């Protein structure tokens, strides 16, 4: 997942990324944004909210597993790391 974090940081440093972040911060600081965040926190702790969050996680996992996405890159990176470990005489700690 470090690759995804790197991509997020790279996007945040771009002009488009800065615009998106500034808009998100502006909305979150508004009175309506604060109300929405508080409401989301309350809903997330209910059984219904937990069920919805679990469904969202499963949907995200299925979305990431599509061919040609970051999941393939992660699998490929792990495979190469295993090869490197074999040549270096063992597994990483």
C-alpha positions in Angstrom: 0.0 0.0 0.0 3.0 2.3 0.2 2.7 2.8 -3.5 -0.8 4.2 -3.1 0.4 6.6 -0.4 3.2 7.7 -2.7 0.7 8.3 -5.5 -1.5 10.3 -3.1 1.4 12.5 -2.0 2.5 13.0 -5.6 -1.1 14.1 -6.5 -1.3 16.4 -3.5 1.8 18.2 -4.6 0.4 18.8 -8.1 -1.6 22.0 -8.9 -4.8 20.0 -9.3 -4.2 18.1 -6.1 -3.6 21.4 -4.2 -6.9 22.7 -5.5 -8.7 19.6 -4.5 -7.2 19.7 -1.0 -7.9 23.4 -0.5 -11.6 22.8 -1.5 -11.9 19.8 0.8 -10.5 21.8 3.7 -12.7 24.8 3.0 -15.8 22.6 2.9 -14.8 20.7 6.1 -14.3 23.9 8.0 -17.6 25.4 7.0 -20.5 25.1 9.5 -22.3 22.6 7.2 -19.2 20.5 6.8 -18.7 20.3 10.6 -22.3 19.1 10.9 -21.8 16.5 8.2 -18.6 15.2 9.8 -20.3 15.0 13.2 -23.3 13.2 11.7 -21.0 10.7 9.9 -19.2 9.9 13.1 -22.4 9.2 14.9 -23.7 7.0 12.1 -20.4 5.1 11.8 -20.7 3.9 15.4 -24.2 2.4 15.0 -24.6 -1.2 14.0 -26.1 -0.1 10.6 -23.1 2.2 10.1 -20.7 -0.6 10.8 -22.5 -2.8 8.4 -22.4 -0.1 5.7 -18.7 0.5 6.3 -18.0 -3.3 6.0 -19.9 -3.4 2.7 -17.9 -0.4 1.4 -14.6 -2.1 2.4 -15.6 -5.2 0.4 -16.6 -3.1 -2.6 -13.3 -1.3 -2.4 -11.4 -4.6 -2.3 -13.3 -5.9 -5.4 -12.6 -2.6 -7.2 -8.8 -2.8 -6.4 -8.6 -6.4 -7.6 -9.5 -5.6 -11.2 -6.7 -6.3 -13.7 -4.2 -3.6 -14.4 -4.7 -1.7 -11.1 -2.6 -1.2 -8.0 -3.4 -4.7 -6.7 -1.5 -6.2 -9.6 1.4 -3.9 -9.0 1.5 -4.9 -5.3 1.3 -8.6 -6.2 4.1 -8.1 -8.7 6.2 -6.2 -6.2 5.7 -8.9 -3.6 6.7 -11.6 -6.1 9.9 -9.7 -7.0 10.7 -9.2 -3.3 10.4 -13.0 -2.7 12.9 -13.6 -5.6 15.3 -11.0 -4.1 14.9 -12.7 -0.7 15.8 -16.0 -2.1 19.0 -14.6 -3.7 20.0 -12.8 -0.5 19.8 -16.0 1.5 16.5 -15.7 3.4 13.5 -13.8 4.2 13.3 -10.2 5.5 12.7 -9.8 9.3 
